Amino acid sequence: MNFKESTVLITGAGTGMGLAAAKWFSEQGSRVVMVARNEQRLKNEAAQLKNASYIICDLSLPEQLHFLVENIKLNYQDINVVFLNAGVATNYTLLDNNQAYETSIKEMSTNFHPVVYLTHQLAPLLELKKDAAFIITTSGVAFAPDLSHPTYSATKAALHNYILGLRLVLQRKESPIKIYELMAPLVDTPFSQAVQSDLKVSPDSVIERLITGIESQEYEIRPGLSEDIYQTYLRSPLEALLMVNQATGA
Ligand SMILES: NC(=O)c1ccc[n+]([C@@H]2O[C@H](COP(=O)([O-])OP(=O)(O)OC[C@H]3O[C@@H](n4cnc5c(N)ncnc54)[C@H](OP(=O)(O)O)[C@@H]3O)[C@@H](O)[C@H]2O)c1
């Protein structure tokens, strides 16, 4: 992929890994379109980057998702890379919380359903490009649930499963669109504040690993701990479950 001439849409771009990716792409000379809910944060961060603009969108709301796609089709037709990275998680214990049902709806409608919508809506636009890619952030917990974020873990397992299917369909169609899955490990971002662990790595290091993965045509990119979970999972799913919960202290 030639990142220098890319136009990259990044969701969850105001903080954490999305912001680290926005900085990286901007430094390479790409045009960056940053998406999130917090306007002030996006405005401040975009102002510090070269070639960056932003769109405010709550991805969990269907009408805002629809408007986002209309905006892209009208104003950002040159987008060739879409990094679907936004996510939320709620820290609770199963059967201790009578809000589990509502929590799971909020998590699915942010972490999963927008990815289905945006990949379907934007694939026709990407298909016209030479270097076209969706990058989607999942997690090592796609293989084994973290008991302190149980329904969140299930959203990432669903997303991982969806990505496998989508990649195969695109390959069968001989589509130029590539699908990269970033299976993030424990990363030091606002998202993971509630998790006490010395295994956290920096968002910049994860984005560096993502890029080297893409450059070496790896499609499932598992930095550090995620690779350890994956290798353990292949040997023993139960061992992987214990490993994840040891890492998060759950
Ligand atoms: N940090 C970790 O340990 C870890 C581990 C594995 C996977 N991940 C995944 O990595 C991704 C990025 O998270 P991060 O760690 O970089 O944390 P982060 O800094 O909290 O980033 C999450 C981003 O998602 C945006 N967002 C949340 N809900 C949204 C909504 N409804 N509509 C639009 N944007 C929304 C937030 O911005 P606004 O609040 O402004 O909307 C925020 O910028 C997530 O998918 C997360 O599940 C994180």
The ligand as an SDF file (V2000), in Angstrom:
LIG
                    3D

 48 52  0  0  0  0  0  0  0  0999 V2000
   -7.1020    0.0650   25.1930 N   0  0  0  0  0  0  0  0  0  0  0  0
   -7.1180   -1.2510   25.1830 C   0  0  0  0  0  0  0  0  0  0  0  0
   -6.5540   -1.9160   26.1020 O   0  0  0  0  0  0  0  0  0  0  0  0
   -7.7950   -1.9940   24.0680 C   0  0  0  0  0  0  0  0  0  0  0  0
   -7.5830   -3.3730   23.9550 C   0  0  0  0  0  0  0  0  0  0  0  0
   -8.1530   -4.0600   22.9040 C   0  0  0  0  0  0  0  0  0  0  0  0
   -8.9620   -3.3930   21.9920 C   0  0  0  0  0  0  0  0  0  0  0  0
   -9.1820   -2.0600   22.1470 N   0  0  0  0  0  0  0  0  0  0  0  0
  -10.0370   -1.4120   21.1370 C   0  0  0  0  0  0  0  0  0  0  0  0
   -9.3140   -0.3540   20.5500 O   0  0  0  0  0  0  0  0  0  0  0  0
  -10.2160    0.5870   19.9790 C   0  0  0  0  0  0  0  0  0  0  0  0
   -9.7330    1.9840   20.3030 C   0  0  0  0  0  0  0  0  0  0  0  0
   -9.7500    2.1650   21.7000 O   0  0  0  0  0  0  0  0  0  0  0  0
   -8.5900    2.9120   22.5010 P   0  0  0  0  0  0  0  0  0  0  0  0
   -7.9800    1.9110   23.3880 O   0  0  0  0  0  0  0  0  0  0  0  0
   -7.7500    3.7070   21.5890 O   0  0  0  0  0  0  0  0  0  0  0  0
   -9.4780    3.8270   23.4810 O   0  0  0  0  0  0  0  0  0  0  0  0
  -10.0240    5.3140   23.4180 P   0  0  0  0  0  0  0  0  0  0  0  0
   -8.8990    6.2640   23.4160 O   0  0  0  0  0  0  0  0  0  0  0  0
  -11.0490    5.4140   24.4900 O   0  0  0  0  0  0  0  0  0  0  0  0
  -10.7340    5.3940   21.9910 O   0  0  0  0  0  0  0  0  0  0  0  0
  -12.0480    5.0310   21.7180 C   0  0  0  0  0  0  0  0  0  0  0  0
  -12.6100    6.0570   20.7650 C   0  0  0  0  0  0  0  0  0  0  0  0
  -13.9140    5.6710   20.3310 O   0  0  0  0  0  0  0  0  0  0  0  0
  -14.7010    6.8500   20.2250 C   0  0  0  0  0  0  0  0  0  0  0  0
  -16.1060    6.4660   20.3790 N   0  0  0  0  0  0  0  0  0  0  0  0
  -16.6670    5.7880   21.4150 C   0  0  0  0  0  0  0  0  0  0  0  0
  -17.9870    5.6580   21.2120 N   0  0  0  0  0  0  0  0  0  0  0  0
  -18.2690    6.2550   20.0350 C   0  0  0  0  0  0  0  0  0  0  0  0
  -19.4550    6.4640   19.2950 C   0  0  0  0  0  0  0  0  0  0  0  0
  -20.6540    6.0290   19.7320 N   0  0  0  0  0  0  0  0  0  0  0  0
  -19.3830    7.1140   18.1190 N   0  0  0  0  0  0  0  0  0  0  0  0
  -18.1830    7.5940   17.6790 C   0  0  0  0  0  0  0  0  0  0  0  0
  -17.0280    7.4190   18.3190 N   0  0  0  0  0  0  0  0  0  0  0  0
  -17.0690    6.7680   19.4900 C   0  0  0  0  0  0  0  0  0  0  0  0
  -14.2160    7.7630   21.3580 C   0  0  0  0  0  0  0  0  0  0  0  0
  -14.3710    9.1440   21.0660 O   0  0  0  0  0  0  0  0  0  0  0  0
  -15.6230   10.0430   21.5750 P   0  0  0  0  0  0  0  0  0  0  0  0
  -15.8180    9.7390   23.0210 O   0  0  0  0  0  0  0  0  0  0  0  0
  -15.2050   11.4330   21.2610 O   0  0  0  0  0  0  0  0  0  0  0  0
  -16.7690    9.6010   20.7160 O   0  0  0  0  0  0  0  0  0  0  0  0
  -12.7180    7.4380   21.4030 C   0  0  0  0  0  0  0  0  0  0  0  0
  -11.9920    8.3280   20.5890 O   0  0  0  0  0  0  0  0  0  0  0  0
  -11.5970    0.2280   20.5390 C   0  0  0  0  0  0  0  0  0  0  0  0
  -12.3370   -0.4370   19.5380 O   0  0  0  0  0  0  0  0  0  0  0  0
  -11.2910   -0.7420   21.6570 C   0  0  0  0  0  0  0  0  0  0  0  0
  -12.3210   -1.6920   21.8300 O   0  0  0  0  0  0  0  0  0  0  0  0
   -8.6170   -1.3430   23.1550 C   0  0  0  0  0  0  0  0  0  0  0  0
  1  2  1  0
  2  3  2  0
  2  4  1  0
  4  5  1  0
  4 48  2  0
  5  6  2  0
  6  7  1  0
  7  8  2  0
  8  9  1  0
  8 48  1  0
  9 10  1  0
  9 46  1  0
 10 11  1  0
 11 12  1  0
 11 44  1  0
 12 13  1  0
 13 14  1  0
 14 15  2  0
 14 16  1  0
 14 17  1  0
 17 18  1  0
 18 19  2  0
 18 20  1  0
 18 21  1  0
 21 22  1  0
 22 23  1  0
 23 24  1  0
 23 42  1  0
 24 25  1  0
 25 26  1  0
 25 36  1  0
 26 27  1  0
 26 35  1  0
 27 28  2  0
 28 29  1  0
 29 30  1  0
 29 35  2  0
 30 31  1  0
 30 32  2  0
 32 33  1  0
 33 34  2  0
 34 35  1  0
 36 37  1  0
 36 42  1  0
 37 38  1  0
 38 39  2  0
 38 40  1  0
 38 41  1  0
 42 43  1  0
 44 45  1  0
 44 46  1  0
 46 47  1  0
M  CHG  2   8   1  16  -1
M  END
$$$$
